């Protein structure tokens, strides 16, 4: 099985990023990476110039959690992977979207064994839809400003400004949507058919989820429901943060040892960086390449 990994990297460490990338491509997979730091992006392009398995995103170079740039960037990466199948004669069995600091916790052999249980299915975790939870439509109706600032998630001042501004705009122009909104974790394991459906529907993402807060929790799953007829397996194979469960509309905290122990079957974990949880990074940075 050949996998196209679409990953995002917020840091500036060449050693860390190259180490993570090497573990994936050494197992025969391709990596499409979106790098926020300009200098690191240039360094990766130069260093991996002769490595056809690495594709550094150039059409959209940066993204932020909580901002439309993230789901947009992920769909652009999918389009790049689909183009590579044509232009570079590549062939991918699955497309896996990972956010910053997310690493495989199992070997490729174990991950493929899991994926083989769900052939021709997408795998991601849906929490709710607007059909059973009308509050999702109310969340969608709000406007989020200042989301392109690096500090907006943690800055109380920016959050306050956003709340005031969004309420003012909402009074004059109410956002509405007829489609069913789908709330999901922001990570996806996709078939080619669904990857292509997302790529073709890229304008819908930009036009519909503009100025939404944390659109990565709504955009892609909503689009899959609307544009793809691929069967969906609803399971969380991800462990994140301190308690292991994704916290909606919150920054993802460093992965804890306790969370790892309580989710032994998880395939992927975040966030894992050497500067925040070194022992976990040392234990898992090469987990994907370990033969069972």
MIDOSE-1310 file (N, C-alpha, C; in nm, 2 decimals, decimal comma, always signed):
residues 292
xxxx	+0,08/-0,12/+0,00/+0,00/+0,00/+0,00/+0,09/+0,12/+0,00; +0,06/+0,22/-0,09/+0,13/+0,34/-0,10/+0,04/+0,45/-0,05; +0,09/+0,53/+0,04/+0,01/+0,64/+0,11/+0,07/+0,78/+0,07; -0,02/+0,87/+0,05/+0,02/+1,01/+0,03/-0,01/+1,08/+0,17
xxxx	+0,09/+1,12/+0,24/+0,07/+1,19/+0,36/+0,08/+1,34/+0,34; -0,03/+1,41/+0,38/-0,03/+1,55/+0,37/-0,01/+1,61/+0,51; +0,10/+1,67/+0,54/+0,13/+1,71/+0,67/+0,16/+1,86/+0,68; +0,15/+1,91/+0,80/+0,17/+2,06/+0,82/+0,27/+2,07/+0,93
xxxx	+0,36/+2,17/+0,92/+0,47/+2,19/+1,02/+0,48/+2,34/+1,05; +0,46/+2,37/+1,18/+0,47/+2,51/+1,23/+0,60/+2,55/+1,28; +0,69/+2,46/+1,31/+0,82/+2,49/+1,37/+0,93/+2,53/+1,27; +1,05/+2,54/+1,33/+1,16/+2,59/+1,25/+1,28/+2,49/+1,25
xxxx	+1,26/+2,37/+1,30/+1,37/+2,28/+1,31/+1,38/+2,19/+1,19; +1,49/+2,20/+1,12/+1,52/+2,12/+1,00/+1,54/+1,98/+1,05; +1,61/+1,96/+1,15/+1,64/+1,82/+1,20/+1,51/+1,74/+1,23; +1,42/+1,81/+1,30/+1,30/+1,74/+1,34/+1,21/+1,71/+1,21
xxxx	+1,19/+1,81/+1,13/+1,11/+1,79/+1,01/+1,17/+1,69/+0,92; +1,30/+1,70/+0,89/+1,36/+1,60/+0,80/+1,35/+1,46/+0,85; +1,37/+1,45/+0,99/+1,36/+1,32/+1,05/+1,22/+1,26/+1,04; +1,12/+1,34/+1,06/+0,98/+1,29/+1,04/+0,95/+1,25/+0,90
xxxx	+1,00/+1,33/+0,80/+0,97/+1,31/+0,66/+1,04/+1,18/+0,62; +1,17/+1,16/+0,66/+1,25/+1,04/+0,62/+1,18/+0,91/+0,67; +1,12/+0,91/+0,79/+1,06/+0,79/+0,84/+0,94/+0,75/+0,75; +0,87/+0,85/+0,69/+0,76/+0,81/+0,60/+0,80/+0,77/+0,46
xxxx	+0,90/+0,85/+0,40/+0,94/+0,81/+0,27/+1,02/+0,69/+0,26; +1,09/+0,66/+0,37/+1,17/+0,53/+0,37/+1,09/+0,41/+0,37; +0,96/+0,42/+0,40/+0,87/+0,31/+0,39/+0,79/+0,31/+0,25; +0,84/+0,39/+0,16/+0,78/+0,39/+0,03/+0,66/+0,48/+0,01
xxxx	+0,63/+0,57/+0,10/+0,52/+0,66/+0,09/+0,57/+0,80/+0,04; +0,48/+0,88/+0,00/+0,51/+1,02/-0,04/+0,46/+1,12/+0,06; +0,53/+1,23/+0,08/+0,49/+1,33/+0,17/+0,47/+1,46/+0,10; +0,36/+1,53/+0,13/+0,32/+1,66/+0,08/+0,32/+1,75/+0,21
xxxx	+0,42/+1,84/+0,22/+0,43/+1,91/+0,35/+0,41/+2,06/+0,33; +0,34/+2,12/+0,41/+0,31/+2,26/+0,42/+0,39/+2,32/+0,53; +0,49/+2,41/+0,50/+0,58/+2,46/+0,60/+0,56/+2,61/+0,62; +0,54/+2,65/+0,74/+0,51/+2,79/+0,77/+0,63/+2,88/+0,76
xxxx	+0,75/+2,83/+0,80/+0,87/+2,91/+0,81/+0,94/+2,92/+0,67; +0,96/+3,04/+0,62/+1,02/+3,06/+0,49/+1,15/+3,00/+0,47; +1,24/+3,02/+0,57/+1,38/+2,97/+0,56/+1,38/+2,82/+0,56; +1,30/+2,76/+0,65/+1,30/+2,61/+0,66/+1,24/+2,56/+0,53
xxxx	+1,14/+2,62/+0,47/+1,08/+2,57/+0,35/+1,19/+2,57/+0,24; +1,27/+2,68/+0,23/+1,37/+2,68/+0,13/+1,48/+2,57/+0,15; +1,51/+2,55/+0,28/+1,61/+2,45/+0,31/+1,56/+2,31/+0,27; +1,44/+2,28/+0,30/+1,38/+2,15/+0,26/+1,38/+2,13/+0,11
xxxx	+1,34/+2,24/+0,04/+1,34/+2,23/-0,11/+1,48/+2,20/-0,16; +1,58/+2,27/-0,11/+1,72/+2,25/-0,16/+1,77/+2,11/-0,12; +1,75/+2,07/+0,00/+1,80/+1,94/+0,05/+1,74/+1,82/-0,02; +1,61/+1,83/-0,04/+1,54/+1,72/-0,10/+1,51/+1,74/-0,25
xxxx	+1,59/+1,82/-0,32/+1,57/+1,85/-0,46/+1,57/+1,72/-0,54; +1,64/+1,62/-0,51/+1,65/+1,50/-0,59/+1,56/+1,38/-0,53; +1,48/+1,42/-0,43/+1,39/+1,32/-0,37/+1,25/+1,33/-0,42; +1,21/+1,25/-0,51/+1,07/+1,27/-0,57/+0,96/+1,23/-0,48
xxxx	+0,99/+1,17/-0,36/+0,88/+1,14/-0,27/+0,84/+1,25/-0,18; +0,92/+1,36/-0,18/+0,88/+1,48/-0,10/+0,84/+1,59/-0,19; +0,72/+1,65/-0,16/+0,66/+1,76/-0,23/+0,64/+1,87/-0,13; +0,71/+1,98/-0,14/+0,70/+2,10/-0,05/+0,59/+2,19/-0,11
xxxx	+0,48/+2,22/-0,04/+0,37/+2,30/-0,09/+0,42/+2,44/-0,13; +0,38/+2,48/-0,25/+0,42/+2,61/-0,30/+0,30/+2,69/-0,33; +0,19/+2,63/-0,37/+0,07/+2,70/-0,41/+0,01/+2,77/-0,28; +0,00/+2,70/-0,18/-0,03/+2,76/-0,05/+0,08/+2,72/+0,05
xxxx	+0,15/+2,81/+0,10/+0,27/+2,77/+0,18/+0,25/+2,77/+0,33; +0,15/+2,83/+0,38/+0,13/+2,84/+0,52/-0,01/+2,82/+0,56; -0,03/+2,78/+0,69/-0,16/+2,76/+0,75/-0,16/+2,77/+0,90; -0,27/+2,80/+0,95/-0,29/+2,81/+1,10/-0,41/+2,73/+1,15
xxxx	-0,40/+2,67/+1,26/-0,51/+2,61/+1,33/-0,62/+2,72/+1,35; -0,74/+2,68/+1,34/-0,85/+2,77/+1,37/-0,88/+2,87/+1,26; -0,81/+2,86/+1,15/-0,82/+2,95/+1,04/-0,86/+2,87/+0,91; -0,93/+2,94/+0,82/-0,96/+2,88/+0,69/-0,84/+2,83/+0,61
xxxx	-0,72/+2,89/+0,64/-0,60/+2,85/+0,57/-0,57/+2,70/+0,59; -0,61/+2,64/+0,70/-0,58/+2,50/+0,73/-0,66/+2,40/+0,64; -0,79/+2,40/+0,64/-0,86/+2,31/+0,55/-0,84/+2,35/+0,40; -0,82/+2,47/+0,37/-0,79/+2,51/+0,23/-0,65/+2,45/+0,19
xxxx	-0,55/+2,46/+0,28/-0,42/+2,41/+0,25/-0,42/+2,26/+0,24; -0,50/+2,19/+0,32/-0,51/+2,05/+0,31/-0,57/+2,00/+0,18; -0,67/+2,08/+0,13/-0,73/+2,04/+0,01/-0,64/+2,07/-0,11; -0,56/+2,18/-0,10/-0,46/+2,20/-0,20/-0,36/+2,09/-0,20
xxxx	-0,32/+2,04/-0,09/-0,22/+1,93/-0,08/-0,28/+1,81/-0,15; -0,41/+1,78/-0,13/-0,47/+1,67/-0,19/-0,47/+1,69/-0,34; -0,50/+1,81/-0,39/-0,49/+1,83/-0,53/-0,35/+1,81/-0,59; -0,25/+1,85/-0,51/-0,11/+1,83/-0,55/-0,08/+1,68/-0,56
xxxx	-0,13/+1,60/-0,47/-0,11/+1,46/-0,47/-0,18/+1,40/-0,59; -0,30/+1,44/-0,62/-0,38/+1,39/-0,74/-0,31/+1,43/-0,87; -0,25/+1,55/-0,87/-0,17/+1,59/-0,99/-0,05/+1,50/-1,01; +0,01/+1,47/-0,89/+0,13/+1,38/-0,90/+0,10/+1,25/-0,96
xxxx	-0,02/+1,20/-0,94/-0,06/+1,07/-0,99/-0,06/+1,08/-1,15; -0,09/+1,19/-1,20/-0,09/+1,21/-1,34/+0,05/+1,25/-1,40; +0,10/+1,36/-1,34/+0,23/+1,41/-1,39/+0,35/+1,33/-1,36; +0,35/+1,27/-1,25/+0,47/+1,19/-1,21/+0,44/+1,04/-1,21
xxxx	+0,33/+1,00/-1,26/+0,29/+0,86/-1,27/+0,29/+0,79/-1,13; +0,24/+0,86/-1,03/+0,23/+0,81/-0,90/+0,10/+0,73/-0,88; +0,09/+0,65/-0,78/-0,04/+0,58/-0,75/-0,05/+0,57/-0,60; -0,15/+0,63/-0,55/-0,17/+0,62/-0,40/-0,30/+0,55/-0,37
xxxx	-0,29/+0,46/-0,26/-0,41/+0,39/-0,22/-0,49/+0,46/-0,11; -0,42/+0,55/-0,03/-0,49/+0,63/+0,07/-0,42/+0,76/+0,08; -0,50/+0,86/+0,12/-0,45/+1,00/+0,14/-0,48/+1,03/+0,29; -0,37/+1,06/+0,37/-0,39/+1,08/+0,51/-0,35/+1,23/+0,55
xxxx	-0,44/+1,30/+0,61/-0,42/+1,44/+0,65/-0,38/+1,44/+0,79; -0,26/+1,50/+0,82/-0,21/+1,51/+0,96/-0,18/+1,66/+0,99; -0,21/+1,71/+1,11/-0,18/+1,84/+1,14/-0,04/+1,85/+1,21; +0,00/+1,97/+1,25/+0,13/+1,99/+1,31/+0,16/+1,91/+1,43
xxxx	+0,28/+1,85/+1,43/+0,33/+1,77/+1,54/+0,26/+1,63/+1,55; +0,19/+1,58/+1,45/+0,13/+1,45/+1,46/+0,22/+1,35/+1,39; +0,24/+1,24/+1,47/+0,33/+1,13/+1,42/+0,26/+1,00/+1,43; +0,30/+0,91/+1,34/+0,25/+0,77/+1,35/+0,30/+0,71/+1,48
xxxx	+0,21/+0,64/+1,55/+0,25/+0,57/+1,68/+0,27/+0,42/+1,65; +0,23/+0,37/+1,53/+0,25/+0,23/+1,50/+0,33/+0,22/+1,37; +0,38/+0,10/+1,35/+0,46/+0,08/+1,22/+0,37/+0,08/+1,10; +0,43/+0,10/+0,99/+0,34/+0,10/+0,86/+0,27/-0,03/+0,85
xxxx	+0,33/-0,14/+0,88/+0,27/-0,27/+0,87/+0,14/-0,27/+0,96; +0,14/-0,22/+1,08/+0,03/-0,22/+1,16/-0,08/-0,13/+1,11; -0,04/-0,01/+1,06/-0,14/+0,08/+1,01/-0,20/+0,03/+0,88; -0,13/-0,03/+0,79/-0,18/-0,09/+0,67/-0,28/-0,21/+0,71
xxxx	-0,24/-0,28/+0,81/-0,33/-0,39/+0,86/-0,47/-0,34/+0,90; -0,46/-0,22/+0,97/-0,59/-0,16/+1,01/-0,67/-0,11/+0,89; -0,60/-0,04/+0,80/-0,67/+0,01/+0,68/-0,73/-0,09/+0,60; -0,66/-0,21/+0,59/-0,71/-0,32/+0,51/-0,85/-0,37/+0,56
xxxx	-0,88/-0,34/+0,68/-1,01/-0,39/+0,74/-1,13/-0,30/+0,68; -1,09/-0,19/+0,62/-1,20/-0,09/+0,57/-1,16/-0,05/+0,43; -1,16/-0,15/+0,34/-1,13/-0,12/+0,20/-1,23/-0,02/+0,14; -1,19/+0,07/+0,06/-1,28/+0,16/-0,01/-1,36/+0,24/+0,08
xxxx	-1,31/+0,27/+0,20/-1,39/+0,35/+0,30/-1,30/+0,47/+0,35; -1,36/+0,58/+0,38/-1,29/+0,69/+0,44/-1,30/+0,66/+0,59; -1,19/+0,71/+0,66/-1,19/+0,69/+0,81/-1,16/+0,82/+0,87; -1,26/+0,87/+0,95/-1,25/+0,99/+1,03/-1,35/+0,98/+1,14
xxxx	-1,35/+1,08/+1,24/-1,44/+1,07/+1,35/-1,54/+1,19/+1,35; -1,66/+1,15/+1,34/-1,77/+1,25/+1,34/-1,82/+1,26/+1,48; -1,83/+1,38/+1,54/-1,89/+1,40/+1,67/-2,04/+1,43/+1,67; -2,08/+1,51/+1,57/-2,22/+1,54/+1,56/-2,25/+1,61/+1,42
xxxx	-2,38/+1,62/+1,39/-2,42/+1,69/+1,27/-2,53/+1,79/+1,31; -2,55/+1,89/+1,23/-2,65/+1,99/+1,26/-2,79/+1,94/+1,26; -2,81/+1,82/+1,21/-2,95/+1,76/+1,22/-2,99/+1,72/+1,36; -2,89/+1,67/+1,43/-2,92/+1,64/+1,58/-2,87/+1,74/+1,67
xxxx	-2,79/+1,83/+1,63/-2,73/+1,94/+1,71/-2,74/+2,07/+1,64; -2,86/+2,14/+1,66/-2,88/+2,27/+1,59/-2,78/+2,38/+1,63; -2,71/+2,36/+1,74/-2,62/+2,46/+1,78/-2,50/+2,48/+1,68; -2,48/+2,38/+1,60/-2,37/+2,39/+1,50/-2,41/+2,49/+1,40
xxxx	-2,53/+2,51/+1,37/-2,57/+2,61/+1,27/-2,55/+2,75/+1,34; -2,58/+2,76/+1,47/-2,55/+2,89/+1,53/-2,40/+2,92/+1,54; -2,32/+2,82/+1,56/-2,18/+2,84/+1,55/-2,14/+2,89/+1,41; -2,19/+2,83/+1,31/-2,16/+2,86/+1,17/-2,20/+3,01/+1,14
xxxx	-2,31/+3,05/+1,20/-2,36/+3,18/+1,17/-2,27/+3,30/+1,22; -2,19/+3,27/+1,32/-2,10/+3,37/+1,37/-1,98/+3,39/+1,28; -1,92/+3,51/+1,29/-1,81/+3,55/+1,21/-1,69/+3,56/+1,30; -1,57/+3,51/+1,25/-1,45/+3,51/+1,32/-1,35/+3,60/+1,25
xxxx	-1,31/+3,71/+1,31/-1,21/+3,80/+1,26/-1,07/+3,77/+1,33; -0,97/+3,83/+1,27/-0,83/+3,82/+1,33/-0,78/+3,68/+1,33; -0,84/+3,59/+1,25/-0,79/+3,45/+1,26/-0,66/+3,42/+1,19; -0,61/+3,52/+1,12/-0,48/+3,50/+1,05/-0,37/+3,55/+1,13
xxxx	-0,39/+3,58/+1,26/-0,28/+3,63/+1,35/-0,23/+3,51/+1,43; -0,10/+3,49/+1,44/-0,04/+3,38/+1,51/-0,09/+3,36/+1,65; -0,12/+3,48/+1,72/-0,15/+3,47/+1,86/-0,29/+3,47/+1,89; -0,38/+3,46/+1,79/-0,52/+3,48/+1,82/-0,58/+3,38/+1,91
xxxx	-0,53/+3,25/+1,90/-0,59/+3,15/+1,98/-0,56/+3,17/+2,13; -0,45/+3,23/+2,17/-0,42/+3,25/+2,31/-0,43/+3,39/+2,36; -0,45/+3,48/+2,27/-0,46/+3,62/+2,32/-0,60/+3,66/+2,36; -0,61/+3,69/+2,49/-0,74/+3,73/+2,54/-0,79/+3,86/+2,47
xxxx	-0,70/+3,95/+2,44/-0,74/+4,07/+2,38/-0,80/+4,05/+2,24; -0,73/+3,97/+2,16/-0,78/+3,94/+2,03/-0,91/+3,86/+2,03; -0,92/+3,77/+2,13/-1,05/+3,69/+2,14/-1,16/+3,79/+2,17; -1,13/+3,89/+2,26/-1,24/+3,99/+2,30/-1,28/+4,07/+2,18
xxxx	-1,17/+4,12/+2,10/-1,20/+4,20/+1,99/-1,28/+4,12/+1,89; -1,25/+3,99/+1,87/-1,32/+3,91/+1,78/-1,47/+3,89/+1,82; -1,49/+3,87/+1,95/-1,63/+3,85/+2,00/-1,71/+3,98/+1,97; -1,66/+4,09/+2,00/-1,73/+4,22/+1,98/-1,76/+4,24/+1,83
xxxx	-1,66/+4,23/+1,75/-1,67/+4,25/+1,61/-1,77/+4,16/+1,54; -1,76/+4,03/+1,58/-1,85/+3,93/+1,51/-1,99/+3,95/+1,55; -2,02/+4,00/+1,67/-2,16/+4,03/+1,71/-2,21/+4,15/+1,63; -2,13/+4,25/+1,61/-2,17/+4,36/+1,54/-2,21/+4,33/+1,39
xxxx	-2,12/+4,25/+1,33/-2,14/+4,21/+1,19/-2,26/+4,12/+1,18; -2,28/+4,03/+1,28/-2,39/+3,93/+1,28/-2,52/+4,01/+1,28; -2,53/+4,12/+1,35/-2,65/+4,20/+1,36/-2,69/+4,25/+1,22; -2,60/+4,28/+1,13/-2,63/+4,33/+1,00/-2,64/+4,23/+0,89
xxxx	-2,56/+4,12/+0,90/-2,55/+4,02/+0,80/-2,55/+3,88/+0,86; -2,65/+3,81/+0,85/-2,66/+3,68/+0,91/-2,62/+3,57/+0,81; -2,52/+3,49/+0,84/-2,47/+3,38/+0,76/-2,57/+3,27/+0,77; -2,60/+3,21/+0,65/-2,69/+3,09/+0,65/-2,64/+2,98/+0,57
xxxx	-2,68/+2,86/+0,60/-2,64/+2,74/+0,52/-2,75/+2,64/+0,51; -2,78/+2,59/+0,40/-2,88/+2,48/+0,38/-2,83/+2,34/+0,40; -2,70/+2,32/+0,38/-2,64/+2,19/+0,39/-2,63/+2,15/+0,53; -2,63/+2,02/+0,56/-2,60/+1,97/+0,69/-2,46/+1,99/+0,73
xxxx	-2,44/+2,05/+0,84/-2,30/+2,07/+0,89/-2,26/+1,95/+0,97; -2,13/+1,91/+0,95/-2,07/+1,79/+1,02/-1,95/+1,83/+1,10; -1,96/+1,81/+1,23/-1,85/+1,84/+1,32/-1,77/+1,71/+1,34; -1,64/+1,73/+1,31/-1,55/+1,61/+1,32/-1,41/+1,65/+1,37
xxxx	-1,33/+1,55/+1,40/-1,19/+1,58/+1,43/-1,12/+1,62/+1,30; -1,02/+1,70/+1,31/-0,96/+1,76/+1,19/-0,85/+1,67/+1,12; -0,87/+1,53/+1,13/-0,78/+1,44/+1,06/-0,86/+1,34/+0,98; -0,80/+1,30/+0,87/-0,88/+1,22/+0,77/-0,79/+1,12/+0,70
xxxx	-0,85/+1,00/+0,68/-0,78/+0,90/+0,60/-0,88/+0,88/+0,49; -0,84/+0,91/+0,37/-0,93/+0,92/+0,25/-0,90/+0,83/+0,14; -1,00/+0,79/+0,07/-0,98/+0,72/-0,06/-0,95/+0,82/-0,17; -0,91/+0,77/-0,28/-0,88/+0,86/-0,39/-1,01/+0,93/-0,44
xxxx	-1,12/+0,86/-0,44/-1,25/+0,91/-0,48/-1,29/+1,03/-0,39; -1,27/+1,02/-0,26/-1,31/+1,13/-0,18/-1,21/+1,25/-0,19; -1,08/+1,21/-0,20/-0,97/+1,32/-0,22/-1,01/+1,40/-0,35; -1,05/+1,33/-0,45/-1,08/+1,40/-0,58/-1,21/+1,49/-0,56
xxxx	-1,30/+1,43/-0,49/-1,43/+1,51/-0,46/-1,40/+1,64/-0,39; -1,31/+1,63/-0,29/-1,27/+1,75/-0,21/-1,20/+1,85/-0,31; -1,10/+1,80/-0,39/-1,03/+1,89/-0,48/-1,12/+1,96/-0,58; -1,22/+1,89/-0,63/-1,31/+1,95/-0,73/-1,40/+2,05/-0,66
xxxx	-1,43/+2,03/-0,53/-1,52/+2,12/-0,46/-1,44/+2,23/-0,38; -1,32/+2,26/-0,42/-1,24/+2,35/-0,34/-1,31/+2,49/-0,33; -1,37/+2,54/-0,44/-1,44/+2,68/-0,42/-1,54/+2,68/-0,31; -1,61/+2,56/-0,29/-1,72/+2,55/-0,19/-1,65/+2,58/-0,05
xxxx	-1,54/+2,52/-0,03/-1,47/+2,54/+0,10/-1,44/+2,69/+0,12; -1,38/+2,75/+0,02/-1,34/+2,89/+0,04/-1,46/+2,98/+0,06; -1,57/+2,96/-0,02/-1,68/+3,05/-0,01/-1,77/+3,02/+0,11; -1,78/+2,90/+0,15/-1,88/+2,86/+0,26/-1,82/+2,89/+0,40
xxxx	-1,69/+2,86/+0,42/-1,64/+2,87/+0,55/-1,55/+2,99/+0,58; -1,56/+3,09/+0,49/-1,49/+3,21/+0,52/-1,53/+3,27/+0,65; -1,43/+3,31/+0,73/-1,45/+3,37/+0,86/-1,52/+3,28/+0,96; -1,50/+3,15/+0,94/-1,55/+3,06/+1,05/-1,43/+3,03/+1,15
xxxx	-1,46/+3,02/+1,27/-1,36/+2,99/+1,37/-1,34/+2,83/+1,38; -1,22/+2,79/+1,37/-1,18/+2,65/+1,36/-1,26/+2,58/+1,25; -1,25/+2,62/+1,13/-1,32/+2,56/+1,02/-1,28/+2,42/+0,99; -1,15/+2,38/+1,03/-1,11/+2,25/+1,01/-1,19/+2,14/+1,08
xxxx	-1,27/+2,19/+1,18/-1,37/+2,10/+1,25/-1,50/+2,08/+1,17; -1,52/+2,16/+1,07/-1,65/+2,16/+1,00/-1,64/+2,14/+0,85; -1,54/+2,20/+0,79/-1,53/+2,21/+0,65/-1,52/+2,08/+0,57; -1,42/+2,00/+0,60/-1,39/+1,89/+0,52/-1,49/+1,78/+0,55
xxxx	-1,54/+1,75/+0,67/-1,64/+1,65/+0,69/-1,77/+1,69/+0,63; -1,81/+1,82/+0,64/-1,93/+1,87/+0,57/-1,92/+1,85/+0,42; -1,80/+1,87/+0,36/-1,78/+1,86/+0,22/-1,79/+1,71/+0,18; -1,73/+1,62/+0,26/-1,74/+1,48/+0,23/-1,88/+1,43/+0,23
xxxx	-1,96/+1,48/+0,32/-2,10/+1,44/+0,32/-2,17/+1,49/+0,20; -2,14/+1,61/+0,16/-2,21/+1,67/+0,04/-2,16/+1,62/-0,09; -2,03/+1,60/-0,11/-1,98/+1,57/-0,24/-1,93/+1,43/-0,26; -1,91/+1,35/-0,16/-1,86/+1,21/-0,18/-1,96/+1,11/-0,13
xxxx	-1,97/+1,00/-0,21/-2,06/+0,89/-0,17/-1,99/+0,77/-0,12; -1,86/+0,80/-0,08/-1,78/+0,69/-0,03/-1,83/+0,66/+0,11; -1,83/+0,53/+0,15/-1,87/+0,49/+0,28/-1,77/+0,54/+0,38; -1,83/+0,57/+0,50/-1,74/+0,63/+0,60/-1,74/+0,54/+0,73
xxxx	-1,62/+0,51/+0,77/-1,60/+0,44/+0,90/-1,57/+0,54/+1,01; -1,66/+0,55/+1,11/-1,65/+0,65/+1,21/-1,58/+0,59/+1,33; -1,45/+0,62/+1,34/-1,37/+0,58/+1,45/-1,25/+0,68/+1,47; -1,22/+0,71/+1,60/-1,11/+0,79/+1,63/-0,98/+0,70/+1,64
xxxx	-0,89/+0,72/+1,56/-0,76/+0,64/+1,57/-0,65/+0,74/+1,61; -0,69/+0,85/+1,67/-0,59/+0,96/+1,71/-0,59/+0,98/+1,86; -0,48/+1,00/+1,92/-0,47/+1,04/+2,06/-0,40/+1,18/+2,06; -0,45/+1,27/+2,14/-0,40/+1,41/+2,13/-0,41/+1,47/+2,27
xxxx	-0,32/+1,56/+2,29/-0,32/+1,65/+2,41/-0,30/+1,58/+2,54; -0,35/+1,63/+2,65/-0,32/+1,58/+2,79/-0,41/+1,46/+2,82; -0,53/+1,47/+2,78/-0,63/+1,36/+2,82/-0,65/+1,26/+2,70; -0,60/+1,29/+2,59/-0,61/+1,19/+2,47/-0,72/+1,22/+2,38
xxxx	-0,82/+1,31/+2,42/-0,93/+1,34/+2,33/-0,92/+1,48/+2,28; -0,96/+1,50/+2,15/-0,95/+1,63/+2,09/-1,05/+1,73/+2,16; -1,01/+1,85/+2,18/-1,09/+1,95/+2,25/-1,13/+2,05/+2,14; -1,26/+2,05/+2,11/-1,31/+2,14/+2,00/-1,28/+2,29/+2,03
xxxx	-1,24/+2,36/+1,93/-1,22/+2,51/+1,94/-1,11/+2,54/+2,04; -1,02/+2,46/+2,06/-0,90/+2,48/+2,15/-0,77/+2,44/+2,08; -0,66/+2,52/+2,11/-0,53/+2,47/+2,06/-0,50/+2,33/+2,11; -0,43/+2,25/+2,03/-0,39/+2,12/+2,07/-0,27/+2,12/+2,16
xxxx	-0,28/+2,07/+2,28/-0,17/+2,07/+2,38/-0,07/+1,96/+2,35; +0,05/+1,96/+2,40/+0,14/+1,85/+2,38/+0,08/+1,72/+2,44; +0,11/+1,61/+2,37/+0,06/+1,48/+2,41/+0,13/+1,44/+2,54; +0,05/+1,38/+2,63/+0,10/+1,33/+2,75/+0,13/+1,18/+2,76
xxxx	+0,21/+1,14/+2,85/+0,24/+1,00/+2,87/+0,11/+0,93/+2,91; +0,03/+0,99/+3,00/-0,09/+0,93/+3,05/-0,19/+0,91/+2,93; -0,20/+1,01/+2,84/-0,29/+0,99/+2,73/-0,25/+0,87/+2,64; -0,12/+0,86/+2,62/-0,07/+0,75/+2,54/-0,11/+0,61/+2,60
xxxx	-0,09/+0,60/+2,73/-0,12/+0,48/+2,80/-0,27/+0,44/+2,80; -0,35/+0,54/+2,80/-0,50/+0,52/+2,80/-0,55/+0,50/+2,66; -0,47/+0,51/+2,56/-0,52/+0,49/+2,42/-0,41/+0,40/+2,34; -0,40/+0,28/+2,39/-0,29/+0,19/+2,33/-0,32/+0,15/+2,19
xxxx	-0,44/+0,17/+2,14/-0,47/+0,13/+2,00/-0,46/+0,24/+1,90; -0,43/+0,36/+1,95/-0,42/+0,48/+1,86/-0,31/+0,46/+1,75; -0,34/+0,51/+1,63/-0,25/+0,50/+1,52/-0,16/+0,62/+1,51; -0,21/+0,74/+1,55/-0,14/+0,86/+1,53/-0,16/+0,95/+1,66
xxxx	-0,06/+1,03/+1,69/-0,06/+1,11/+1,81/-0,01/+1,25/+1,79; -0,07/+1,35/+1,87/-0,03/+1,49/+1,86/-0,06/+1,56/+1,99; +0,01/+1,67/+2,01/+0,13/+1,71/+1,94/+0,25/+1,65/+2,00; +0,35/+1,62/+1,91/+0,47/+1,56/+1,96/+0,59/+1,63/+1,90
xxxx	+0,66/+1,71/+1,98/+0,78/+1,78/+1,94/+0,89/+1,76/+2,04; +1,01/+1,76/+2,00/+1,12/+1,73/+2,09/+1,14/+1,84/+2,20; +1,09/+1,96/+2,17/+1,11/+2,07/+2,26/+0,99/+2,07/+2,37; +0,89/+2,00/+2,35/+0,77/+2,00/+2,44/+0,76/+1,86/+2,51
xxxx	+0,78/+1,75/+2,45/+0,77/+1,62/+2,51/+0,88/+1,53/+2,45; +1,00/+1,55/+2,49/+1,12/+1,49/+2,43/+1,11/+1,34/+2,44; +1,08/+1,29/+2,56/+1,08/+1,14/+2,58/+0,98/+1,07/+2,49; +0,86/+1,13/+2,47/+0,77/+1,07/+2,37/+0,82/+1,08/+2,23
xxxx	+0,88/+1,19/+2,20/+0,93/+1,20/+2,06/+1,04/+1,10/+2,04; +1,13/+1,08/+2,13/+1,24/+0,98/+2,12/+1,18/+0,84/+2,10; +1,07/+0,81/+2,17/+1,01/+0,68/+2,16/+0,93/+0,65/+2,03; +0,88/+0,76/+1,97/+0,79/+0,74/+1,86/+0,83/+0,80/+1,73
xxxx	+0,94/+0,88/+1,72/+0,97/+0,94/+1,59/+1,00/+0,84/+1,48; +1,04/+0,72/+1,52/+1,07/+0,62/+1,42/+0,98/+0,50/+1,42; +0,87/+0,52/+1,49/+0,77/+0,40/+1,51/+0,72/+0,35/+1,38; +0,71/+0,44/+1,28/+0,65/+0,40/+1,15/+0,74/+0,30/+1,07
xxxx	+0,87/+0,31/+1,10/+0,97/+0,23/+1,02/+1,02/+0,11/+1,09; +0,96/+0,08/+1,21/+1,00/-0,04/+1,29/+0,93/-0,16/+1,24; +1,00/-0,26/+1,20/+0,94/-0,38/+1,14/+0,89/-0,47/+1,26; +0,78/-0,52/+1,24/+0,72/-0,61/+1,35/+0,77/-0,75/+1,34
